[in-house]
């Protein structure tokens, strides 16, 4: 364990990350302006997969207050080293890592089955009694066999029971956009998730308003279609190593 506080972040790295953050926020604001939305209604999650703790401390100093990790094990090593931000788990969660995820994260964005939701409910009741765990339900809106998540009809069938789980706060839906040649090609995915959320909310008003959709290649289209959370990595931190 390190004795004392972590070293101060590199000012040049803070400046670089602040510039990248500002550029992404301006793009979000422009997308909101095109559709009459308030950019303050969109949360930017800086996806920090493979980014080392010292660079994440610089990101926090640059203004990032929400970081997103894909893997519980990687996050467990980073979170104690990076004080200050809220943490979202944006990648898939294996059932055997549910307890650690509940201990570490503020929001779990990719709850992809009723079985996982029920397990998280049990664990949250033990780990954080009296504090409901914010979650999003991952929806495979394109019915892509390569993706995880509830199919639309399965989400309709399961939602009432999931909203009754006493230790979960179901804040909304998330999806992963289709692999597409252009951002515009992903629009129908995001529009379909927005339409499903509106349909579900009419029947179940307790479903929260969040829509987590859009990443570096398509977040502007996602914002135009109603995203309240965008998960951006490369536009902030640069390209990941090819092997990761």
C-alpha positions as a Markdown table, in Angstrom:
| # | Residue | x | y | z |
|---|---|---|---|---|
| 1 | Unk | 0.0 | 0.0 | 0.0 |
| 2 | Unk | 1.1 | 3.5 | -0.8 |
| 3 | Unk | 2.0 | 5.7 | 2.3 |
| 4 | Unk | 0.3 | 9.1 | 2.0 |
| 5 | Unk | -1.7 | 10.7 | -0.8 |
| 6 | Unk | -1.0 | 9.9 | -4.4 |
| 7 | Unk | 1.2 | 12.2 | -6.3 |
| 8 | Unk | -0.3 | 15.3 | -8.0 |
| 9 | Unk | -1.3 | 14.7 | -11.6 |
| 10 | Unk | 0.9 | 16.0 | -14.4 |
| 11 | Unk | -0.4 | 19.6 | -15.4 |
| 12 | Unk | 0.2 | 19.0 | -19.1 |
| 13 | Unk | -1.9 | 15.8 | -19.0 |
| 14 | Unk | -4.6 | 17.6 | -17.1 |
| 15 | Unk | -4.6 | 20.3 | -19.8 |
| 16 | Unk | -4.8 | 17.7 | -22.6 |
| 17 | Unk | -7.6 | 15.8 | -20.9 |
| 18 | Unk | -9.5 | 19.1 | -20.2 |
| 19 | Unk | -9.2 | 20.0 | -23.8 |
| 20 | Unk | -10.6 | 16.7 | -24.9 |
| 21 | Unk | -13.4 | 16.9 | -22.4 |
| 22 | Unk | -14.4 | 20.3 | -23.6 |
| 23 | Unk | -14.4 | 19.2 | -27.2 |
| 24 | Unk | -16.8 | 16.3 | -26.4 |
| 25 | Unk | -19.0 | 18.5 | -24.3 |
| 26 | Unk | -19.3 | 21.0 | -27.1 |
| 27 | Unk | -20.3 | 18.2 | -29.5 |
| 28 | Unk | -23.0 | 17.1 | -26.9 |
| 29 | Unk | -24.2 | 20.6 | -26.6 |
| 30 | Unk | -24.5 | 21.0 | -30.4 |
| 31 | Unk | -26.4 | 17.7 | -30.7 |
| 32 | Unk | -28.8 | 19.0 | -27.9 |
| 33 | Unk | -29.2 | 22.3 | -29.7 |
| 34 | Unk | -30.3 | 20.5 | -32.9 |
| 35 | Unk | -33.1 | 18.8 | -31.0 |
| 36 | Unk | -34.1 | 21.4 | -28.4 |
| 37 | Unk | -32.6 | 19.6 | -25.4 |
| 38 | Unk | -30.7 | 20.9 | -22.4 |
| 39 | Unk | -27.1 | 19.6 | -22.5 |
| 40 | Unk | -27.2 | 19.5 | -18.7 |
| 41 | Unk | -29.5 | 16.6 | -19.1 |
| 42 | Unk | -26.7 | 14.4 | -20.6 |
| 43 | Unk | -24.2 | 12.8 | -18.4 |
| 44 | Unk | -20.8 | 12.1 | -19.9 |
| 45 | Unk | -19.2 | 8.9 | -18.6 |
| 46 | Unk | -15.5 | 8.8 | -19.4 |
| 47 | Unk | -14.8 | 5.1 | -20.2 |
| 48 | Unk | -11.5 | 4.4 | -18.5 |
| 49 | Unk | -10.8 | 0.8 | -19.6 |
| 50 | Unk | -7.1 | 0.2 | -19.6 |
| 51 | Unk | -6.3 | 3.8 | -18.5 |
| 52 | Unk | -3.9 | 3.7 | -15.6 |
| 53 | Unk | -4.7 | 5.4 | -12.3 |
| 54 | Unk | -2.3 | 8.2 | -12.6 |
| 55 | Unk | -3.9 | 9.3 | -15.8 |
| 56 | Unk | -7.4 | 9.0 | -14.3 |
| 57 | Unk | -6.4 | 11.2 | -11.4 |
| 58 | Unk | -5.4 | 13.8 | -14.2 |
| 59 | Unk | -8.9 | 13.2 | -15.7 |
| 60 | Unk | -10.6 | 14.0 | -12.4 |
| 61 | Unk | -8.5 | 17.1 | -12.1 |
| 62 | Unk | -9.6 | 18.0 | -15.7 |
| 63 | Unk | -13.2 | 17.9 | -14.6 |
| 64 | Unk | -14.4 | 14.3 | -15.2 |
| 65 | Unk | -16.7 | 13.4 | -12.3 |
| 66 | Unk | -18.1 | 10.1 | -13.7 |
| 67 | Unk | -15.7 | 7.3 | -14.8 |
| 68 | Unk | -16.8 | 4.0 | -16.4 |
| 69 | Unk | -15.1 | 0.7 | -16.2 |
| 70 | Unk | -15.7 | -2.5 | -18.2 |
| 71 | Unk | -14.3 | -5.1 | -15.8 |
| 72 | Unk | -14.8 | -5.5 | -12.0 |
| 73 | Unk | -11.3 | -6.8 | -11.4 |
| 74 | Unk | -9.6 | -3.9 | -13.2 |
| 75 | Unk | -11.8 | -1.4 | -11.4 |
| 76 | Unk | -11.0 | -2.9 | -8.0 |
| 77 | Unk | -7.4 | -2.1 | -8.5 |
| 78 | Unk | -8.1 | 1.5 | -9.7 |
| 79 | Unk | -10.9 | 2.8 | -7.6 |
| 80 | Unk | -8.8 | 3.1 | -4.3 |
| 81 | Unk | -6.2 | 5.0 | -6.3 |
| 82 | Unk | -8.5 | 7.5 | -7.9 |
| 83 | Unk | -10.5 | 9.5 | -5.3 |
| 84 | Unk | -13.4 | 11.7 | -6.2 |
| 85 | Unk | -15.4 | 10.5 | -9.2 |
| 86 | Unk | -18.6 | 8.4 | -9.3 |
| 87 | Unk | -18.0 | 5.0 | -11.0 |
| 88 | Unk | -20.3 | 3.2 | -13.5 |
| 89 | Unk | -19.8 | -0.4 | -14.5 |
| 90 | Unk | -20.5 | -0.3 | -18.2 |
| 91 | Unk | -19.4 | -3.8 | -19.2 |
| 92 | Unk | -20.9 | -7.2 | -18.6 |
| 93 | Unk | -21.2 | -8.5 | -15.1 |
| 94 | Unk | -20.6 | -12.2 | -14.2 |
| 95 | Unk | -22.8 | -13.4 | -11.4 |
| 96 | Unk | -19.8 | -14.5 | -9.3 |
| 97 | Unk | -18.6 | -10.9 | -9.3 |
| 98 | Unk | -21.9 | -9.4 | -8.3 |
| 99 | Unk | -20.9 | -8.8 | -4.6 |
| 100 | Unk | -17.7 | -7.0 | -5.5 |
| 101 | Unk | -19.5 | -4.9 | -8.1 |
| 102 | Unk | -22.0 | -3.8 | -5.6 |
| 103 | Unk | -19.2 | -2.8 | -3.2 |
| 104 | Unk | -17.3 | -0.8 | -5.8 |
| 105 | Unk | -19.7 | 0.9 | -8.2 |
| 106 | Unk | -22.2 | 3.7 | -7.8 |
| 107 | Unk | -24.2 | 2.6 | -10.9 |
| 108 | Unk | -24.4 | -0.8 | -12.7 |
| 109 | Unk | -25.3 | 0.0 | -16.3 |
| 110 | Unk | -25.5 | -3.5 | -17.9 |
| 111 | Unk | -27.9 | -5.7 | -16.0 |
| 112 | Unk | -28.7 | -8.1 | -18.7 |
| 113 | Unk | -31.0 | -10.7 | -17.2 |
| 114 | Unk | -33.7 | -11.1 | -14.5 |
| 115 | Unk | -31.5 | -13.7 | -12.8 |
| 116 | Unk | -28.7 | -11.2 | -12.4 |
| 117 | Unk | -31.1 | -8.5 | -11.2 |
| 118 | Unk | -32.4 | -10.8 | -8.5 |
| 119 | Unk | -28.9 | -11.7 | -7.4 |
| 120 | Unk | -27.9 | -8.0 | -7.2 |
| 121 | Unk | -31.0 | -7.3 | -5.2 |
| 122 | Unk | -30.0 | -9.9 | -2.6 |
| 123 | Unk | -26.4 | -8.7 | -2.5 |
| 124 | Unk | -27.3 | -5.1 | -2.3 |
| 125 | Unk | -29.6 | -5.8 | 0.7 |
| 126 | Unk | -26.6 | -7.3 | 2.5 |
| 127 | Unk | -23.9 | -4.9 | 1.4 |
| 128 | Unk | -25.8 | -1.6 | 1.4 |
| 129 | Unk | -28.9 | -2.0 | 3.6 |
| 130 | Unk | -31.3 | 0.9 | 3.3 |
| 131 | Unk | -29.6 | 2.2 | 0.1 |
| 132 | Unk | -31.1 | 1.1 | -3.2 |
| 133 | Unk | -28.6 | 0.2 | -5.9 |
| 134 | Unk | -29.0 | 2.2 | -9.1 |
| 135 | Unk | -29.0 | 0.0 | -12.2 |
| 136 | Unk | -29.9 | 0.1 | -15.9 |
| 137 | Unk | -31.4 | -2.7 | -17.8 |
| 138 | Unk | -29.3 | -3.7 | -20.9 |
| 139 | Unk | -31.6 | -4.2 | -23.9 |
| 140 | Unk | -30.5 | -6.0 | -27.0 |
| 141 | Unk | -32.8 | -3.8 | -29.0 |
| 142 | Unk | -31.5 | -5.1 | -32.4 |
| 143 | Unk | -32.0 | -8.7 | -31.4 |
| 144 | Unk | -28.4 | -9.3 | -32.3 |
| 145 | Unk | -27.3 | -12.8 | -31.4 |
| 146 | Unk | -23.8 | -11.6 | -30.7 |
| 147 | Unk | -25.0 | -9.2 | -27.9 |
| 148 | Unk | -26.2 | -9.7 | -24.4 |
| 149 | Unk | -29.3 | -8.1 | -22.9 |
| 150 | Unk | -33.0 | -8.4 | -22.7 |
| 151 | Unk | -34.9 | -8.7 | -25.9 |
| 152 | Unk | -37.6 | -6.1 | -26.1 |
| 153 | Unk | -40.4 | -8.6 | -25.4 |
| 154 | Unk | -38.5 | -10.1 | -22.5 |
| 155 | Unk | -38.0 | -6.6 | -21.0 |
| 156 | Unk | -41.7 | -6.0 | -21.2 |
| 157 | Unk | -42.4 | -9.3 | -19.5 |
| 158 | Unk | -39.8 | -8.9 | -16.7 |
| 159 | Unk | -40.1 | -5.2 | -15.9 |
| 160 | Unk | -42.9 | -5.3 | -13.3 |
| 161 | Unk | -41.1 | -7.9 | -11.3 |
| 162 | Unk | -37.7 | -6.1 | -11.5 |
| 163 | Unk | -39.3 | -2.8 | -10.4 |
| 164 | Unk | -40.6 | -4.6 | -7.3 |
| 165 | Unk | -37.1 | -5.7 | -6.2 |
| 166 | Unk | -36.7 | -3.7 | -3.0 |
| 167 | Unk | -33.0 | -3.1 | -3.1 |
| 168 | Unk | -32.7 | -2.0 | -6.8 |
| 169 | Unk | -33.4 | 1.4 | -8.3 |
| 170 | Unk | -34.1 | 0.7 | -12.0 |
| 171 | Unk | -33.1 | 4.1 | -13.5 |
| 172 | Unk | -33.7 | 3.2 | -17.1 |
| 173 | Unk | -32.3 | 1.3 | -20.1 |
| 174 | Unk | -29.0 | 1.0 | -21.9 |
| 175 | Unk | -27.9 | -0.5 | -25.2 |
| 176 | Unk | -24.9 | -0.9 | -27.3 |
| 177 | Unk | -25.2 | 0.6 | -30.8 |
| 178 | Unk | -25.0 | -1.6 | -33.9 |
| 179 | Unk | -21.7 | -1.9 | -35.7 |
| 180 | Unk | -22.3 | 0.5 | -38.5 |
| 181 | Unk | -20.3 | 2.2 | -41.3 |
| 182 | Unk | -21.5 | 5.6 | -40.1 |
| 183 | Unk | -23.0 | 7.1 | -37.0 |
| 184 | Unk | -26.2 | 7.8 | -38.9 |
| 185 | Unk | -26.6 | 4.1 | -39.5 |
| 186 | Unk | -26.9 | 3.6 | -35.7 |
| 187 | Unk | -29.8 | 6.0 | -35.4 |
| 188 | Unk | -32.5 | 3.4 | -35.7 |
| 189 | Unk | -31.0 | 1.4 | -32.8 |
| 190 | Unk | -31.2 | 4.5 | -30.5 |
| 191 | Unk | -34.6 | 5.5 | -31.7 |
| 192 | Unk | -35.9 | 2.0 | -31.0 |
| 193 | Unk | -34.6 | 2.1 | -27.5 |
| 194 | Unk | -36.2 | 5.5 | -26.9 |
| 195 | Unk | -39.5 | 4.2 | -28.2 |
| 196 | Unk | -39.3 | 1.1 | -26.1 |
| 197 | Unk | -38.5 | 3.1 | -23.0 |
| 198 | Unk | -41.5 | 5.4 | -23.6 |
| 199 | Unk | -43.7 | 2.4 | -24.1 |
| 200 | Unk | -42.5 | 0.7 | -20.9 |
| 201 | Unk | -42.8 | 3.9 | -18.9 |
| 202 | Unk | -46.5 | 4.3 | -19.9 |
| 203 | Unk | -47.2 | 0.9 | -18.5 |
| 204 | Unk | -44.7 | 1.2 | -15.6 |
| 205 | Unk | -44.2 | 4.8 | -14.5 |
| 206 | Unk | -41.7 | 3.7 | -11.9 |
| 207 | Unk | -39.1 | 3.0 | -14.6 |
| 208 | Unk | -36.5 | 5.7 | -14.4 |
| 209 | Unk | -35.8 | 8.2 | -17.3 |
| 210 | Unk | -32.3 | 7.3 | -18.1 |
| 211 | Unk | -31.2 | 6.1 | -21.6 |
| 212 | Unk | -27.5 | 5.1 | -21.7 |
| 213 | Unk | -26.6 | 4.8 | -25.4 |
| 214 | Unk | -23.9 | 6.2 | -27.6 |
| 215 | Unk | -20.1 | 5.8 | -27.6 |
| 216 | Unk | -17.2 | 7.6 | -29.3 |
| 217 | Unk | -18.3 | 6.8 | -32.9 |
| 218 | Unk | -22.0 | 7.6 | -32.5 |
| 219 | Unk | -22.7 | 9.6 | -29.3 |
| 220 | Unk | -24.0 | 12.7 | -31.1 |
| 221 | Unk | -26.7 | 10.7 | -32.9 |
| 222 | Unk | -27.6 | 9.0 | -29.6 |
| 223 | Unk | -28.0 | 12.4 | -28.0 |
| 224 | Unk | -30.2 | 13.5 | -30.8 |
| 225 | Unk | -32.4 | 10.4 | -30.1 |
| 226 | Unk | -32.7 | 11.1 | -26.4 |
| 227 | Unk | -29.6 | 9.7 | -24.6 |
| 228 | Unk | -29.2 | 10.9 | -21.1 |
| 229 | Unk | -25.9 | 9.0 | -20.6 |
| 230 | Unk | -23.2 | 8.7 | -23.2 |
| 231 | Unk | -20.2 | 6.4 | -22.7 |
| 232 | Unk | -17.1 | 7.9 | -24.3 |
| 233 | Unk | -13.6 | 6.5 | -24.2 |
| 234 | Unk | -11.4 | 7.0 | -27.3 |
| 235 | Unk | -12.5 | 10.6 | -27.9 |
| 236 | Unk | -11.2 | 11.4 | -24.4 |
| 237 | Unk | -8.3 | 9.1 | -23.8 |
| 238 | Unk | -7.2 | 8.2 | -27.3 |
| 239 | Unk | -6.9 | 4.8 | -28.9 |
| 240 | Unk | -6.5 | 1.7 | -26.7 |
| 241 | Unk | -3.7 | -0.8 | -27.3 |
| 242 | Unk | -4.7 | -3.0 | -30.2 |
| 243 | Unk | -4.6 | -6.2 | -28.1 |
| 244 | Unk | -7.1 | -4.8 | -25.6 |
